[in-house]
């Protein structure tokens, strides 16, 4: 029976990593892998994480199971940052659980949606590829709308149309900030409108907050999520610490559910727990415990936030330099300066993507998505010159 399994296509990003690694050129540039890099091209462990891990090793007295909900101290300590320090649980209407990264959170959220009777998810296009892939694996239909407009902003008219056509049994999945792959975020005014549109449409919002703090700041990046939650009775919130704590390989995330009646919360979360038990049983503890220790310690929290500020400032400097290049060959890099997070899409043709690789040793996704953190003050002029060359 196993020989009846069909060959699956290779992951495009993994193939890109291999191409970059085997390129012998000393000046090659990797803009494909979606991790933060310093000005020296490294992806370090946060100093705050190192300190928390040292404390964890010294003080942790057991490796016993925590249960499918994971480290609830971690889950609760995150809540003021996500939902606001004044009323993080929205009057007893929000509860969460730990998941293996943001992907685990999304998988759990979409499985809960399916179990609750939802049949379709409205998703902006382009989106993170795993959004649609998880929906397909769960048998959920996807309705796509254009996320980005031709002028480099968001396509609000497309979003309005998608919500106007929404039906009973629909959910909508929105990036909270630092849109992957475009870097194009909704403005606060647009979020104000979106919150009202969702409230009027009665769709269930699923809010994916995977890059909080990497856009404009921890508070600023949570504006849209908080605005929607004030306007709607129910929502699911998917959270990742992989990026803003640098815990990529430790897979640290959380899923939160907001219900209209606090009396329903235990029943809703019991479904999350049972689905988690059937998928991964218990989430990995180490990374979440390190985050909890940071958030329990004022000095470590301050150190973490300072490191996050440095990451964000560096990416803003890179974006500013790209934007200053303006019209470069046949491409205008100006819009990159107003975008947020790790990613932006440059409108290359497939032939130009290949030429950037073959002629200049610059590697990024076929869609034109670049990881701006892969650019440094030492290689950014090389990138700009290559763009001018292949798009002229």
N, C-alpha and C positions, 0 to 999 in steps of 0.2 A: 504493500500500500504506500509506503513512503516514496517509492520510485514514481508514484503518480503525481507527486508535488511538482508544480511548474517552477521553472527558473525565474527568480525575481530580478529585476534590474538592479544594478549596483547603485549604491547611494552616490549621488553626484558630488557631494561635498567630500566624501571619503576618497573618491577618485581624484578630486582636485588636490587634496592634501598629498596624495602619492605623487602626482605630477610635479608639484612644487618641491617635494623632498628629493626627487631624483634629478632635478635641474642642477647642473654643476656650476652655474653662474654665481659668482660671489655677490653680485648686486641684485639678485632676485628679490621680489617683494611678495609677501603673502597677505592678501586682503580678503581671503576667503573664510578662514576659520573664525567663528563668531565668539571670540574671547577678547577681553581687554588686554592691551599691551602697553607697556611703559614707553617712554621716549627712547629707551634702549632696546625695545623690541621684545621685552620679557613679559611673562604673565606670572607675577610673583604671588606668594601667599601673603595676605594682609598681615601686618605686624600685630594688629588687634586679634586676629585669629590665632596667630602663633602664641600670643600670651594666654588666650583662652584655652588653647589646647594644652599648654603646659599646666595650667590650673586643673584642667579636666583629668589629665594623667595622674596628677598628684592627689586629687580628691575623690575621683569616681570610685565607688566601693562595690559596684556590681555591674555585670553585663546581662542581667536578667531581662526577659521580655518586658516591654512597656505596654503592649497591646496594639491593636490596629490604629488607635488614635495617635500613637507616638508620644513625643515629649510635649505634654500640654503646657508646661511652663514656657517652652519655646513659642508655642502657638499663641499664648496669651500675651507674652511680652512684645510680640510683633504688632498686636492689634492697635495700640495708640498711634503707631507710625502709619498704618494703613488707613484706619478709620477716623483718626483724630483723637487727641488726648482727652478731650472733654467728655465724650460719650462713645467710647470705642465699641461697645456692644449694642448700641442703638436700643437701649432700654430692654436688654435681655433678649433681643431678637437675632443676635449673631453668635454663632459658635463655630469653631474650626477644628481641624485635625491636621496632623503632619502627613506629608506625602513625599515620595522620592522625586524631588525636583519639581519644576514647573510642569514638566510633561506628565508626571504622575498625577498632579493636581488636575490638569486638563482632562486626562483620561477618566479620572474619577467623576469630575463634574459632568462630562458628557454621558458617562454610563448612568449617572443619577437622572439626568434629563431623559434618557431613553426609558429608564424604569418608571419614571413619573408619567410617561405617556406622550412626551414630545416626540415629534417625528422629523422636524426640519430645523436646521440651524442657518441663520443668515450670517454670512461672513463677507467682509470686505476683500476685494481682489486688487492687488496681490496681498497675500497674508503669509504668515509662517507656514511652510508646507505641511507640517505635522498637524495643523488644525484640521484641514480637509482629510488628511490620511486617517486620523483617529475617527472622525465622523464616518468615513467610508467603512472602516473596520467594524464599527458598531451598528452599521445599517441605518445611519441617520442621513437623510437627504440634506443637500447643501444648496442654498440660494445665494449666489454671489452678486455683489454690487461693486462698482468701481470705487476704490478708496481715494485714489489720487486724481486730481484734476490736471488738465493740460498746463495750467499756469503755475504748477508746482505746489499748490495748496491741496486741501481736501475737497473731494467732490460731494458737497453736502446735498446737492440735488439728487444724486444717485442714492444716498442714504435715506433721504426723505421718501423717495419712490419705493425703496425696499420696505420701509416700515409701513407705508401706506398700503402695500400689497400683502402685508403679513396676515397670516391666518391663525385660527386656534390651533395650538400645538406647535407654534414656532418659538424658537429662542434666537437671540442675537448675540454673537461673540464679538467683543470689541477690545482692542488693545488699550490699556489704561494710559500708557505713555511710551515714548521711544519706539514708534511703530517699526516692526520687523516685517518686511525688509526695506521700507521706503524712508524711514526717519521722519515722515510727515505726520505731525500730530494735530489733533483738533485744538483750536483755541479755546480759552475759557468761555467765550461767548457762544461758540459752537457747542460746547458741552452743555451749556445752559439749555440750548434748544434741543439737543439730543435727549436730555433727561425728560423734558416734557413730551417729546415725540414717543419715547418708549413708554412713558406712563399712559399716554392716550392709546397706544397700540395694544397694550396688554401682553406684549411678548415678554419672555423671561430673559433678562440680561445676564450674560456670562462675561465677567470682566477679567481680562488677563493682564495682571500687573507683574511683568517679569523683569522690569528694568528701573524700578523706582530709585530715584536719586541720580541716575545717569543722564537725565534730560536737563531739567532746570533746577532741581532741588527736591528733597524728600517731600516737603509740603506741596510745592508747586506740581509735582508729578502725580500727586494723589487727588488733585482738584476734580477731575472728571469723574473718577470712581465715586468720590463722596457726593458729588452733585447728583449722580444717577441714584444712589442709594437713598437719598432724601426724598426722591420723587416716586419711587416704586415700592410695592409691598414685599416683593421677593427678589432675590438675586443669588447668584453663585459667584464667588471671587476666587480666582486662581493666582497664587503668589509664588514667586521664585526668589530664593536667596543666592542662587548660583552666580549671579552677576554682581549684585551690589555687596556681596561678602566675598566674592572670588572663590566660591566653593563648587566649581563646575563638576569635578569628579566625585564629590561627596553627595551630590544629588539632594539638595535641601529645599523643600517647598512646603506649601500649606494650602488647604482648601477651606474656605469659609462659606457657610450658608446663612443667608438672612431670610427670615420668615416674617409673615405678617402678624402672627400670633405667637408669643413666646411659648404657649402651651404645645405648639407643634414642633418645637425645635428638637426635642429628644427623639421623636419619631423620625424626623428628617435625617438627623445625624446617624441614627441606627442603620439607615440604608448606606450611608457613606462607610460606616465601619464594616458592614457585611460585604460590600463590594471590595473594600480594601483587603479584607481577609481572604477573599477568593482570588485576588490578583497578586499581592505581594506579602500578605499576612501581616508583617510588621515593617514599618519604614526603618531605614538605617539611622542610627542614633547619633553617631559621632559629630557630624557637621551641625545638626540641629542643637545638640548640647553645647557646642562651642558658641553658636549664635546666642543661645539663652544666657550663657555666662557673660558675654559681652553686654547684653542688654540689662543684666542685673547689676552691672558695675559702671558707675558714672564715668570713671576715668577711661575705661575700655570703650564705652559708648562714644565718648568725645574723640578718642583716637580713631575709631572706625569711621565716624562722620568726617573727620579731617582727611582721612585717606580717600574716602568717597568724593569729597570736594576736589581733591587733587586729580582724581581720575576724570571727573566731569570737566574741570578747567582745561586739562590737556586736550580732551576731545574738542572742546569749544575753540581752542587755539588752532587745531588742525582744520576745523571747519571754516574758521575765519580766513585762514591762508588760502584754502581752496576757493572760497567765495571771492577773495580779492583777485584771483586769477581771471575771474569773469569769463568772457567768451574765449574759449581755448580750442583752437581748431574749429570743428563744427559743433562743439558742445558748450553750453553755458553752465559753468560751475557755480554761479551766484546763488541759486536756491539752496545749495548744500549748507550755506551759512545759517539759514533759518530753521534747519531741521535738527532733530534731537537723537541722542543715543549713539549706539555703535554703528548703525547702518544708514546708507543712502543708496539709491539706485541711480547710476549714470546711464543715460540712454545710448548705450553702444549697440551696434548691430552685432549679430553672431560672428560675422567675419572680423569685426573690430576686436571683439573679445579674444578671438583666436590670435590675432596679430599682437595684441598686448602681451599674450603669453609667449608666442614664438619669437617675436622680434625683441621684446623688452623684458621678458622674464617677470611679468607682473600677473599674478594669479588671483582671480575672483570668479564668482558664480556666473553662469551663462546668462542669467537675467540682468547682469550689470550691477548686481548688489555688491558694494564694497564695504568692508569693515574699516571705518575711518581710523580706528585705533591702530591699524596696521601701518599707518603712515606716521612718520617722525619728521622732525626738522632736518634730519639727515637724508631722507629719501623722498620728501614730498615734491621737491623741484623736479626730480627724476620722473615721478608719476605725472606731474603736470605737463612736462615736455613730451612724455609718451602719449598722453591724451591728445595733445596738439598734433603729433605726428600721425597717429592712426585715424584721426577724424577730419584731417584737413581736406 
